[in-house]
Protein backbone atom coordinates (compact mmCIF):
# COMPACT_ATOMS: atom_id res chain seq x y z
CA UNK A 1 0.00 0.00 0.00
CA UNK A 2 1.16 3.53 -0.78
CA UNK A 3 -0.60 5.91 1.59
CA UNK A 4 -1.53 9.29 0.09
CA UNK A 5 -1.14 12.16 2.56
CA UNK A 6 -0.05 15.19 0.51
CA UNK A 7 -2.92 17.13 -1.05
CA UNK A 8 -0.45 19.09 -3.19
CA UNK A 9 0.35 15.88 -5.06
CA UNK A 10 -3.30 15.57 -6.01
CA UNK A 11 -3.59 19.24 -6.98
CA UNK A 12 -0.50 18.96 -9.23
CA UNK A 13 -1.25 15.62 -10.84
CA UNK A 14 -5.03 15.73 -11.43
CA UNK A 15 -7.62 18.06 -12.94
CA UNK A 16 -9.56 18.20 -9.68
CA UNK A 17 -10.19 21.95 -9.60
CA UNK A 18 -10.77 22.31 -13.35
CA UNK A 19 -13.37 19.54 -13.29
CA UNK A 20 -15.16 21.13 -10.36
CA UNK A 21 -15.25 24.60 -11.93
CA UNK A 22 -16.53 23.19 -15.23
CA UNK A 23 -19.33 21.28 -13.50
CA UNK A 24 -20.21 24.19 -11.22
CA UNK A 25 -21.07 26.30 -14.27
CA UNK A 26 -23.76 23.83 -15.40
CA UNK A 27 -27.19 24.53 -13.91
CA UNK A 28 -28.24 21.21 -12.36
CA UNK A 29 -30.75 22.32 -9.75
CA UNK A 30 -33.41 19.74 -8.99
CA UNK A 31 -37.14 20.50 -8.85
CA UNK A 32 -39.41 18.74 -6.37
CA UNK A 33 -42.50 19.76 -8.36
CA UNK A 34 -41.35 17.93 -11.49
CA UNK A 35 -42.46 14.32 -12.04
CA UNK A 36 -39.61 13.70 -14.52
CA UNK A 37 -36.52 11.56 -13.86
CA UNK A 38 -34.26 13.36 -13.43
CA UNK A 39 -36.44 16.26 -12.41
CA UNK A 40 -34.64 18.83 -14.60
CA UNK A 41 -32.95 18.62 -18.02
CA UNK A 42 -29.85 20.40 -16.71
CA UNK A 43 -29.01 17.35 -14.64
CA UNK A 44 -28.73 15.24 -17.81
CA UNK A 45 -26.38 17.87 -19.24
CA UNK A 46 -24.23 17.58 -16.14
CA UNK A 47 -24.36 13.79 -16.16
CA UNK A 48 -23.28 13.68 -19.79
CA UNK A 49 -20.29 15.90 -18.97
CA UNK A 50 -19.31 13.51 -16.17
CA UNK A 51 -19.83 10.46 -18.40
CA UNK A 52 -17.30 11.85 -20.89
CA UNK A 53 -14.80 12.47 -18.11
CA UNK A 54 -15.22 8.93 -16.77
CA UNK A 55 -14.54 7.52 -20.24
CA UNK A 56 -11.39 9.64 -20.45
CA UNK A 57 -10.25 8.09 -17.18
CA UNK A 58 -10.56 4.54 -18.47
CA UNK A 59 -14.09 3.62 -17.35
CA UNK A 60 -15.24 2.46 -20.76
CA UNK A 61 -18.67 1.21 -19.63
CA UNK A 62 -19.85 4.60 -18.29
CA UNK A 63 -23.53 4.99 -19.18
CA UNK A 64 -26.61 6.92 -18.05
CA UNK A 65 -29.75 4.85 -17.52
CA UNK A 66 -33.32 5.90 -18.32
CA UNK A 67 -33.83 7.36 -14.82
CA UNK A 68 -30.75 9.55 -14.94
CA UNK A 69 -28.31 7.43 -12.93
CA UNK A 70 -24.76 7.32 -14.25
CA UNK A 71 -22.92 4.05 -13.57
CA UNK A 72 -19.34 3.07 -14.43
CA UNK A 73 -16.72 0.47 -13.47
CA UNK A 74 -12.98 0.58 -12.87
CA UNK A 75 -11.75 -3.05 -12.94
CA UNK A 76 -9.58 -4.07 -9.99
CA UNK A 77 -6.11 -5.55 -9.90
CA UNK A 78 -6.43 -7.62 -6.73
CA UNK A 79 -8.17 -10.97 -7.13
CA UNK A 80 -10.73 -11.73 -4.47
CA UNK A 81 -11.04 -8.18 -3.16
CA UNK A 82 -14.64 -7.06 -2.59
CA UNK A 83 -16.20 -4.58 -4.98
CA UNK A 84 -16.61 -1.13 -3.43
CA UNK A 85 -18.64 1.86 -4.62
CA UNK A 86 -18.08 5.61 -4.81
CA UNK A 87 -21.19 7.79 -5.06
CA UNK A 88 -21.95 11.50 -5.46
CA UNK A 89 -24.94 13.45 -6.74
CA UNK A 90 -25.09 15.83 -9.69
CA UNK A 91 -28.02 18.02 -8.61
CA UNK A 92 -27.76 21.19 -6.58
CA UNK A 93 -30.29 22.57 -4.15
CA UNK A 94 -33.41 24.40 -5.38
CA UNK A 95 -33.18 26.64 -2.28
CA UNK A 96 -31.05 29.27 -4.05
CA UNK A 97 -30.25 30.09 -7.65
CA UNK A 98 -27.81 27.77 -9.42
CA UNK A 99 -28.09 29.47 -12.81
CA UNK A 100 -25.03 31.11 -14.36
CA UNK A 101 -22.73 30.15 -11.50
CA UNK A 102 -19.44 32.05 -11.78
CA UNK A 103 -16.80 30.44 -9.54
CA UNK A 104 -14.22 32.79 -8.05
CA UNK A 105 -10.78 31.61 -6.85
CA UNK A 106 -9.35 33.48 -3.85
CA UNK A 107 -5.68 32.43 -3.95
CA UNK A 108 -3.40 32.43 -0.89
CA UNK A 109 -6.18 33.22 1.55
CA UNK A 110 -4.83 35.19 4.55
CA UNK A 111 -7.73 35.22 6.99
CA UNK A 112 -9.61 38.22 5.61
CA UNK A 113 -13.34 38.61 5.09
CA UNK A 114 -14.20 37.65 1.51
CA UNK A 115 -16.35 40.29 -0.20
CA UNK A 116 -18.63 39.18 -3.05
CA UNK A 117 -21.35 40.86 -5.11
CA UNK A 118 -24.69 41.98 -3.63
CA UNK A 119 -23.03 42.79 -0.31
CA UNK A 120 -22.41 39.11 0.42
CA UNK A 121 -19.47 38.51 2.75
CA UNK A 122 -17.84 35.39 4.16
CA UNK A 123 -15.95 36.03 7.38
CA UNK A 124 -13.92 33.84 9.76
CA UNK A 125 -16.23 35.01 12.56
CA UNK A 126 -19.29 33.59 10.82
CA UNK A 127 -17.45 30.67 9.20
CA UNK A 128 -14.72 29.56 11.64
CA UNK A 129 -13.36 26.77 9.40
CA UNK A 130 -11.77 29.56 7.34
CA UNK A 131 -9.18 29.99 10.11
CA UNK A 132 -7.79 26.55 9.17
CA UNK A 133 -7.41 27.53 5.51
CA UNK A 134 -4.75 30.27 5.62
CA UNK A 135 -2.61 29.91 2.52
CA UNK A 136 -5.24 27.87 0.67
CA UNK A 137 -7.11 28.72 -2.50
CA UNK A 138 -10.75 29.29 -1.54
CA UNK A 139 -13.45 28.84 -4.17
CA UNK A 140 -16.73 30.75 -3.91
CA UNK A 141 -19.48 31.87 -6.26
CA UNK A 142 -19.69 35.59 -7.06
CA UNK A 143 -22.43 36.39 -4.54
CA UNK A 144 -25.39 36.03 -6.90
CA UNK A 145 -25.76 32.21 -6.78
CA UNK A 146 -24.84 29.19 -4.76
CA UNK A 147 -21.51 27.55 -5.65
CA UNK A 148 -22.73 23.97 -6.08
CA UNK A 149 -20.04 22.22 -4.06
CA UNK A 150 -22.96 20.16 -2.75
CA UNK A 151 -22.28 17.94 -4.48
CA UNK A 152 -20.15 18.78 -7.48
CA UNK A 153 -17.14 18.77 -5.16
CA UNK A 154 -17.88 15.10 -4.47
CA UNK A 155 -18.21 14.37 -8.19
CA UNK A 156 -14.91 16.15 -8.96
CA UNK A 157 -13.13 14.33 -6.13
CA UNK A 158 -14.25 10.94 -7.44
CA UNK A 159 -13.04 11.94 -10.91
CA UNK A 160 -9.67 13.01 -9.48
CA UNK A 161 -9.27 9.72 -7.59
CA UNK A 162 -10.02 7.78 -10.78
CA UNK A 163 -7.61 9.98 -12.75
CA UNK A 164 -4.86 9.23 -10.24
CA UNK A 165 -5.57 5.50 -10.39
CA UNK A 166 -5.55 5.62 -14.20
CA UNK A 167 -2.10 7.25 -14.11
CA UNK A 168 -0.82 4.83 -11.42
CA UNK A 169 -2.08 1.39 -12.48
CA UNK A 170 0.24 -0.37 -10.03
CA UNK A 171 -1.63 1.06 -7.03
CA UNK A 172 -3.56 -1.83 -5.44
CA UNK A 173 -7.31 -1.58 -5.93
CA UNK A 174 -10.45 -3.69 -5.85
CA UNK A 175 -13.01 -3.28 -8.59
CA UNK A 176 -14.54 0.15 -8.05
CA UNK A 177 -18.12 0.89 -9.04
CA UNK A 178 -19.06 4.54 -9.55
CA UNK A 179 -22.52 6.09 -9.41
CA UNK A 180 -23.53 9.70 -9.97
CA UNK A 181 -27.13 10.15 -8.90
CA UNK A 182 -29.84 12.72 -9.69
CA UNK A 183 -32.27 14.51 -7.40
CA UNK A 184 -30.61 13.86 -4.05
CA UNK A 185 -31.51 17.35 -2.88
CA UNK A 186 -35.24 16.60 -3.20
CA UNK A 187 -35.01 13.20 -1.52
CA UNK A 188 -35.19 10.99 -4.62
CA UNK A 189 -31.52 10.10 -5.08
CA UNK A 190 -31.75 6.54 -3.81
CA UNK A 191 -35.32 5.87 -4.93
CA UNK A 192 -34.59 4.25 -8.31
CA UNK A 193 -30.99 3.28 -7.61
CA UNK A 194 -30.52 -0.35 -8.70
CA UNK A 195 -28.50 -1.77 -5.80
CA UNK A 196 -28.37 -5.27 -7.29
CA UNK A 197 -27.03 -3.98 -10.61
CA UNK A 198 -24.49 -1.83 -8.79
CA UNK A 199 -23.12 -4.99 -7.23
CA UNK A 200 -20.93 -3.52 -4.50
CA UNK A 201 -20.02 -4.99 -1.11
CA UNK A 202 -20.31 -1.49 0.35
CA UNK A 203 -20.11 2.09 -0.90
CA UNK A 204 -19.16 5.59 0.22
CA UNK A 205 -20.78 8.88 -0.66
CA UNK A 206 -18.62 11.97 -0.98
CA UNK A 207 -21.15 14.58 0.05
CA UNK A 208 -20.28 17.38 2.43
CA UNK A 209 -18.41 18.13 5.61
CA UNK A 210 -15.12 19.86 6.38
CA UNK A 211 -11.70 18.21 6.63
CA UNK A 212 -11.69 14.97 8.62
CA UNK A 213 -15.44 14.59 9.01
CA UNK A 214 -16.91 11.15 8.30
CA UNK A 215 -20.49 10.14 8.87
CA UNK A 216 -22.12 6.86 9.77
CA UNK A 217 -25.27 8.37 11.17
CA UNK A 218 -27.94 10.65 9.73
CA UNK A 219 -31.28 12.04 10.75
CA UNK A 220 -34.34 9.90 10.29
CA UNK A 221 -36.73 11.95 8.20
CA UNK A 222 -40.41 12.23 7.36
CA UNK A 223 -42.42 14.84 5.48
CA UNK A 224 -45.80 16.09 6.62
CA UNK A 225 -48.61 17.69 4.63
CA UNK A 226 -51.44 19.39 6.51
CA UNK A 227 -54.42 20.17 4.25
CA UNK A 228 -56.89 22.75 5.56
CA UNK A 229 -60.33 23.27 4.02
CA UNK A 230 -62.12 26.49 5.01
CA UNK A 231 -65.41 28.06 4.04
CA UNK A 232 -65.27 30.52 1.12
CA UNK A 233 -67.61 33.51 1.17
CA UNK A 234 -67.50 36.87 -0.62
CA UNK A 235 -65.54 39.16 1.73
CA UNK A 236 -68.21 41.83 1.52
CA UNK A 237 -70.75 39.55 3.20
CA UNK A 238 -68.36 37.33 5.14
CA UNK A 239 -69.07 38.29 8.74
CA UNK A 240 -69.76 35.17 10.77
CA UNK A 241 -69.49 32.96 7.68
CA UNK A 242 -65.97 33.04 6.23
CA UNK A 243 -63.46 30.49 7.51
CA UNK A 244 -60.18 31.60 5.95
CA UNK A 245 -57.96 28.57 5.33
CA UNK A 246 -54.82 30.72 5.00
CA UNK A 247 -55.32 32.29 8.43
CA UNK A 248 -55.78 28.86 9.97
CA UNK A 249 -52.69 27.56 8.15
CA UNK A 250 -50.75 30.43 9.70
CA UNK A 251 -52.24 29.54 13.11
CA UNK A 252 -51.10 25.96 12.67
CA UNK A 253 -47.52 27.06 11.92
CA UNK A 254 -47.62 29.41 14.90
CA UNK A 255 -48.61 26.47 17.14
CA UNK A 256 -45.43 24.50 16.36
CA UNK A 257 -42.96 24.36 19.28
CA UNK A 258 -40.84 27.50 18.77
CA UNK A 259 -37.68 26.02 20.28
CA UNK A 260 -37.81 22.91 18.07
CA UNK A 261 -37.00 24.58 14.76
CA UNK A 262 -33.79 24.37 12.69
CA UNK A 263 -32.66 27.82 13.81
CA UNK A 264 -32.98 26.85 17.49
CA UNK A 265 -31.47 23.34 17.47
CA UNK A 266 -28.08 21.70 17.04
CA UNK A 267 -26.21 18.45 17.68
CA UNK A 268 -28.62 15.58 18.20
CA UNK A 269 -31.73 17.74 18.63
CA UNK A 270 -34.54 17.18 16.16
CA UNK A 271 -36.95 19.72 14.72
CA UNK A 272 -40.14 20.68 12.90
CA UNK A 273 -39.54 22.76 9.77
CA UNK A 274 -42.42 24.28 7.77
CA UNK A 275 -41.18 24.70 4.21
CA UNK A 276 -44.20 26.03 2.33
CA UNK A 277 -47.72 27.42 2.74
CA UNK A 278 -49.81 27.32 -0.42
CA UNK A 279 -53.45 27.82 -1.32
CA UNK A 280 -56.17 30.44 -0.88
CA UNK A 281 -58.91 31.41 1.54
CA UNK A 282 -60.86 28.27 0.66
CA UNK A 283 -58.08 25.68 0.76
CA UNK A 284 -54.54 25.82 2.10
CA UNK A 285 -51.70 23.38 2.58
CA UNK A 286 -48.77 23.48 4.99
CA UNK A 287 -45.74 21.38 4.00
CA UNK A 288 -43.22 20.43 6.66
CA UNK A 289 -40.18 18.26 7.17
CA UNK A 290 -39.72 16.36 10.43
CA UNK A 291 -36.26 15.31 11.64
CA UNK A 292 -34.82 13.34 14.55
CA UNK A 293 -32.01 10.85 15.07
CA UNK A 294 -34.13 8.38 17.05
CA UNK A 295 -36.99 6.73 15.19
CA UNK A 296 -39.22 6.80 18.25
CA UNK A 297 -38.76 10.55 18.58
CA UNK A 298 -39.50 11.03 14.88
CA UNK A 299 -42.73 9.06 15.25
CA UNK A 300 -43.64 11.27 18.21
CA UNK A 301 -43.20 14.34 16.01
CA UNK A 302 -45.70 12.95 13.53
CA UNK A 303 -48.12 12.28 16.37
CA UNK A 304 -47.67 15.86 17.58
CA UNK A 305 -48.56 17.19 14.12
CA UNK A 306 -51.79 15.19 14.22
CA UNK A 307 -52.63 16.56 17.69
CA UNK A 308 -52.05 20.14 16.55
CA UNK A 309 -54.31 19.52 13.54
CA UNK A 310 -57.01 18.15 15.84
CA UNK A 311 -56.68 21.26 18.01
CA UNK A 312 -57.46 23.41 14.94
CA UNK A 313 -60.64 21.42 14.38
CA UNK A 314 -61.58 21.87 18.03
CA UNK A 315 -61.11 25.64 17.80
CA UNK A 316 -63.08 25.91 14.53
CA UNK A 317 -65.42 22.95 13.92
CA UNK A 318 -66.19 24.13 10.37
CA UNK A 319 -62.61 23.47 9.28
CA UNK A 320 -61.63 20.33 7.43
CA UNK A 321 -58.11 19.29 8.40
CA UNK A 322 -56.23 16.21 7.19
CA UNK A 323 -52.65 15.14 7.87
CA UNK A 324 -50.44 12.95 5.71
CA UNK A 325 -47.05 11.75 7.00
CA UNK A 326 -44.64 10.25 4.44
CA UNK A 327 -41.36 8.45 5.14
CA UNK A 328 -38.34 10.14 3.53
CA UNK A 329 -35.29 8.27 4.84
CA UNK A 330 -33.99 6.55 7.96
CA UNK A 331 -30.85 6.86 10.06
CA UNK A 332 -28.19 4.71 8.40
CA UNK A 333 -26.73 3.85 11.83
CA UNK A 334 -29.50 1.27 12.37
CA UNK A 335 -27.88 -0.87 9.64
CA UNK A 336 -24.20 0.14 9.79
CA UNK A 337 -23.88 -1.13 13.36
CA UNK A 338 -23.99 -4.65 11.91
CA UNK A 339 -21.15 -3.87 9.47
CA UNK A 340 -18.53 -2.06 11.61
CA UNK A 341 -15.67 -2.76 9.19
CA UNK A 342 -17.21 -0.36 6.66
CA UNK A 343 -16.72 2.62 8.99
CA UNK A 344 -13.51 1.27 10.54
CA UNK A 345 -11.69 1.32 7.21
CA UNK A 346 -12.93 4.79 6.45
CA UNK A 347 -11.58 6.07 9.76
CA UNK A 348 -8.25 4.36 9.06
CA UNK A 349 -8.10 5.96 5.59
CA UNK A 350 -8.52 9.42 7.13
CA UNK A 351 -5.77 8.77 9.68
CA UNK A 352 -3.39 7.79 6.87
CA UNK A 353 -3.73 11.33 5.49
CA UNK A 354 -2.51 12.68 8.83
CA UNK A 355 -5.93 14.04 9.81
CA UNK A 356 -7.73 13.31 13.06
CA UNK A 357 -11.08 11.78 12.05
CA UNK A 358 -14.25 13.45 13.31
CA UNK A 359 -17.01 10.86 13.37
CA UNK A 360 -20.14 13.00 13.50
CA UNK A 361 -23.85 12.54 12.82
CA UNK A 362 -25.21 14.42 9.81
CA UNK A 363 -28.02 16.85 10.58
CA UNK A 364 -29.56 15.85 7.29
CA UNK A 365 -29.37 12.89 4.97
CA UNK A 366 -27.43 11.62 2.00
CA UNK A 367 -28.13 9.09 -0.72
CA UNK A 368 -26.34 6.76 1.68
CA UNK A 369 -29.31 6.86 4.05
CA UNK A 370 -31.62 5.30 1.49
CA UNK A 371 -29.00 2.99 0.02
CA UNK A 372 -28.00 1.63 3.42
CA UNK A 373 -31.64 0.83 4.14
CA UNK A 374 -31.81 -0.97 0.77
CA UNK A 375 -28.91 -3.23 1.75
CA UNK A 376 -25.85 -1.28 0.51
CA UNK A 377 -23.91 0.07 3.52
CA UNK A 378 -22.95 3.61 2.51
CA UNK A 379 -21.35 6.01 5.01
CA UNK A 380 -20.10 9.45 3.97
CA UNK A 381 -16.68 11.04 3.34
CA UNK A 382 -16.12 14.78 3.73
CA UNK A 383 -15.72 16.89 0.59
CA UNK A 384 -14.65 20.18 2.19
CA UNK A 385 -17.67 22.37 1.41
CA UNK A 386 -19.06 24.88 3.91
CA UNK A 387 -22.25 27.03 4.03
CA UNK A 388 -24.14 24.97 1.47
CA UNK A 389 -27.28 26.08 -0.40
CA UNK A 390 -26.60 29.81 -0.46
CA UNK A 391 -24.34 32.61 -1.70
CA UNK A 392 -21.88 32.24 1.22
CA UNK A 393 -20.89 28.74 0.15
CA UNK A 394 -17.14 28.10 -0.08
CA UNK A 395 -14.61 25.31 -0.37
CA UNK A 396 -10.83 24.96 0.01
CA UNK A 397 -9.03 23.24 -2.87
CA UNK A 398 -6.55 21.78 -0.35
CA UNK A 399 -9.36 20.11 1.60
CA UNK A 400 -10.86 18.84 -1.65
CA UNK A 401 -7.51 17.19 -2.39
CA UNK A 402 -7.44 15.72 1.14
CA UNK A 403 -10.77 14.04 0.36
CA UNK A 404 -9.17 12.52 -2.75
CA UNK A 405 -6.29 11.21 -0.62
CA UNK A 406 -8.78 9.61 1.79
CA UNK A 407 -10.61 8.00 -1.12
CA UNK A 408 -7.40 6.57 -2.59
CA UNK A 409 -6.29 5.23 0.79
CA UNK A 410 -9.70 3.66 1.33
CA UNK A 411 -9.55 1.94 -2.05
CA UNK A 412 -6.16 0.47 -1.20
CA UNK A 413 -7.30 -0.70 2.23
CA UNK A 414 -10.13 -2.66 0.64
CA UNK A 415 -7.70 -4.13 -1.90
CA UNK A 416 -5.50 -5.43 0.91
CA UNK A 417 -8.23 -6.74 3.16
SVG drawing of the C-alpha trace seen along z (x, -y; Angstrom):
<svg xmlns="http://www.w3.org/2000/svg" viewBox="-73 -45 77 59">
<polyline fill="none" stroke="black" stroke-width="0.4" points="0.0,0.0 1.2,-3.5 -0.6,-5.9 -1.5,-9.3 -1.1,-12.2 0.0,-15.2 -2.9,-17.1 -0.5,-19.1 0.4,-15.9 -3.3,-15.6 -3.6,-19.2 -0.5,-19.0 -1.3,-15.6 -5.0,-15.7 -7.6,-18.1 -9.6,-18.2 -10.2,-21.9 -10.8,-22.3 -13.4,-19.5 -15.2,-21.1 -15.2,-24.6 -16.5,-23.2 -19.3,-21.3 -20.2,-24.2 -21.1,-26.3 -23.8,-23.8 -27.2,-24.5 -28.2,-21.2 -30.7,-22.3 -33.4,-19.7 -37.1,-20.5 -39.4,-18.7 -42.5,-19.8 -41.4,-17.9 -42.5,-14.3 -39.6,-13.7 -36.5,-11.6 -34.3,-13.4 -36.4,-16.3 -34.6,-18.8 -32.9,-18.6 -29.9,-20.4 -29.0,-17.4 -28.7,-15.2 -26.4,-17.9 -24.2,-17.6 -24.4,-13.8 -23.3,-13.7 -20.3,-15.9 -19.3,-13.5 -19.8,-10.5 -17.3,-11.8 -14.8,-12.5 -15.2,-8.9 -14.5,-7.5 -11.4,-9.6 -10.3,-8.1 -10.6,-4.5 -14.1,-3.6 -15.2,-2.5 -18.7,-1.2 -19.8,-4.6 -23.5,-5.0 -26.6,-6.9 -29.7,-4.9 -33.3,-5.9 -33.8,-7.4 -30.7,-9.5 -28.3,-7.4 -24.8,-7.3 -22.9,-4.1 -19.3,-3.1 -16.7,-0.5 -13.0,-0.6 -11.8,3.0 -9.6,4.1 -6.1,5.6 -6.4,7.6 -8.2,11.0 -10.7,11.7 -11.0,8.2 -14.6,7.1 -16.2,4.6 -16.6,1.1 -18.6,-1.9 -18.1,-5.6 -21.2,-7.8 -21.9,-11.5 -24.9,-13.5 -25.1,-15.8 -28.0,-18.0 -27.8,-21.2 -30.3,-22.6 -33.4,-24.4 -33.2,-26.6 -31.1,-29.3 -30.2,-30.1 -27.8,-27.8 -28.1,-29.5 -25.0,-31.1 -22.7,-30.2 -19.4,-32.1 -16.8,-30.4 -14.2,-32.8 -10.8,-31.6 -9.3,-33.5 -5.7,-32.4 -3.4,-32.4 -6.2,-33.2 -4.8,-35.2 -7.7,-35.2 -9.6,-38.2 -13.3,-38.6 -14.2,-37.7 -16.4,-40.3 -18.6,-39.2 -21.4,-40.9 -24.7,-42.0 -23.0,-42.8 -22.4,-39.1 -19.5,-38.5 -17.8,-35.4 -15.9,-36.0 -13.9,-33.8 -16.2,-35.0 -19.3,-33.6 -17.5,-30.7 -14.7,-29.6 -13.4,-26.8 -11.8,-29.6 -9.2,-30.0 -7.8,-26.6 -7.4,-27.5 -4.8,-30.3 -2.6,-29.9 -5.2,-27.9 -7.1,-28.7 -10.8,-29.3 -13.4,-28.8 -16.7,-30.8 -19.5,-31.9 -19.7,-35.6 -22.4,-36.4 -25.4,-36.0 -25.8,-32.2 -24.8,-29.2 -21.5,-27.6 -22.7,-24.0 -20.0,-22.2 -23.0,-20.2 -22.3,-17.9 -20.1,-18.8 -17.1,-18.8 -17.9,-15.1 -18.2,-14.4 -14.9,-16.1 -13.1,-14.3 -14.3,-10.9 -13.0,-11.9 -9.7,-13.0 -9.3,-9.7 -10.0,-7.8 -7.6,-10.0 -4.9,-9.2 -5.6,-5.5 -5.6,-5.6 -2.1,-7.2 -0.8,-4.8 -2.1,-1.4 0.2,0.4 -1.6,-1.1 -3.6,1.8 -7.3,1.6 -10.4,3.7 -13.0,3.3 -14.5,-0.2 -18.1,-0.9 -19.1,-4.5 -22.5,-6.1 -23.5,-9.7 -27.1,-10.2 -29.8,-12.7 -32.3,-14.5 -30.6,-13.9 -31.5,-17.3 -35.2,-16.6 -35.0,-13.2 -35.2,-11.0 -31.5,-10.1 -31.8,-6.5 -35.3,-5.9 -34.6,-4.3 -31.0,-3.3 -30.5,0.3 -28.5,1.8 -28.4,5.3 -27.0,4.0 -24.5,1.8 -23.1,5.0 -20.9,3.5 -20.0,5.0 -20.3,1.5 -20.1,-2.1 -19.2,-5.6 -20.8,-8.9 -18.6,-12.0 -21.2,-14.6 -20.3,-17.4 -18.4,-18.1 -15.1,-19.9 -11.7,-18.2 -11.7,-15.0 -15.4,-14.6 -16.9,-11.2 -20.5,-10.1 -22.1,-6.9 -25.3,-8.4 -27.9,-10.7 -31.3,-12.0 -34.3,-9.9 -36.7,-12.0 -40.4,-12.2 -42.4,-14.8 -45.8,-16.1 -48.6,-17.7 -51.4,-19.4 -54.4,-20.2 -56.9,-22.8 -60.3,-23.3 -62.1,-26.5 -65.4,-28.1 -65.3,-30.5 -67.6,-33.5 -67.5,-36.9 -65.5,-39.2 -68.2,-41.8 -70.7,-39.5 -68.4,-37.3 -69.1,-38.3 -69.8,-35.2 -69.5,-33.0 -66.0,-33.0 -63.5,-30.5 -60.2,-31.6 -58.0,-28.6 -54.8,-30.7 -55.3,-32.3 -55.8,-28.9 -52.7,-27.6 -50.8,-30.4 -52.2,-29.5 -51.1,-26.0 -47.5,-27.1 -47.6,-29.4 -48.6,-26.5 -45.4,-24.5 -43.0,-24.4 -40.8,-27.5 -37.7,-26.0 -37.8,-22.9 -37.0,-24.6 -33.8,-24.4 -32.7,-27.8 -33.0,-26.8 -31.5,-23.3 -28.1,-21.7 -26.2,-18.5 -28.6,-15.6 -31.7,-17.7 -34.5,-17.2 -36.9,-19.7 -40.1,-20.7 -39.5,-22.8 -42.4,-24.3 -41.2,-24.7 -44.2,-26.0 -47.7,-27.4 -49.8,-27.3 -53.4,-27.8 -56.2,-30.4 -58.9,-31.4 -60.9,-28.3 -58.1,-25.7 -54.5,-25.8 -51.7,-23.4 -48.8,-23.5 -45.7,-21.4 -43.2,-20.4 -40.2,-18.3 -39.7,-16.4 -36.3,-15.3 -34.8,-13.3 -32.0,-10.8 -34.1,-8.4 -37.0,-6.7 -39.2,-6.8 -38.8,-10.6 -39.5,-11.0 -42.7,-9.1 -43.6,-11.3 -43.2,-14.3 -45.7,-13.0 -48.1,-12.3 -47.7,-15.9 -48.6,-17.2 -51.8,-15.2 -52.6,-16.6 -52.0,-20.1 -54.3,-19.5 -57.0,-18.2 -56.7,-21.3 -57.5,-23.4 -60.6,-21.4 -61.6,-21.9 -61.1,-25.6 -63.1,-25.9 -65.4,-23.0 -66.2,-24.1 -62.6,-23.5 -61.6,-20.3 -58.1,-19.3 -56.2,-16.2 -52.7,-15.1 -50.4,-12.9 -47.0,-11.7 -44.6,-10.3 -41.4,-8.5 -38.3,-10.1 -35.3,-8.3 -34.0,-6.5 -30.9,-6.9 -28.2,-4.7 -26.7,-3.9 -29.5,-1.3 -27.9,0.9 -24.2,-0.1 -23.9,1.1 -24.0,4.6 -21.2,3.9 -18.5,2.1 -15.7,2.8 -17.2,0.4 -16.7,-2.6 -13.5,-1.3 -11.7,-1.3 -12.9,-4.8 -11.6,-6.1 -8.3,-4.4 -8.1,-6.0 -8.5,-9.4 -5.8,-8.8 -3.4,-7.8 -3.7,-11.3 -2.5,-12.7 -5.9,-14.0 -7.7,-13.3 -11.1,-11.8 -14.3,-13.4 -17.0,-10.9 -20.1,-13.0 -23.9,-12.5 -25.2,-14.4 -28.0,-16.8 -29.6,-15.8 -29.4,-12.9 -27.4,-11.6 -28.1,-9.1 -26.3,-6.8 -29.3,-6.9 -31.6,-5.3 -29.0,-3.0 -28.0,-1.6 -31.6,-0.8 -31.8,1.0 -28.9,3.2 -25.9,1.3 -23.9,-0.1 -22.9,-3.6 -21.3,-6.0 -20.1,-9.4 -16.7,-11.0 -16.1,-14.8 -15.7,-16.9 -14.7,-20.2 -17.7,-22.4 -19.1,-24.9 -22.3,-27.0 -24.1,-25.0 -27.3,-26.1 -26.6,-29.8 -24.3,-32.6 -21.9,-32.2 -20.9,-28.7 -17.1,-28.1 -14.6,-25.3 -10.8,-25.0 -9.0,-23.2 -6.6,-21.8 -9.4,-20.1 -10.9,-18.8 -7.5,-17.2 -7.4,-15.7 -10.8,-14.0 -9.2,-12.5 -6.3,-11.2 -8.8,-9.6 -10.6,-8.0 -7.4,-6.6 -6.3,-5.2 -9.7,-3.7 -9.5,-1.9 -6.2,-0.5 -7.3,0.7 -10.1,2.7 -7.7,4.1 -5.5,5.4 -8.2,6.7"/>
</svg>
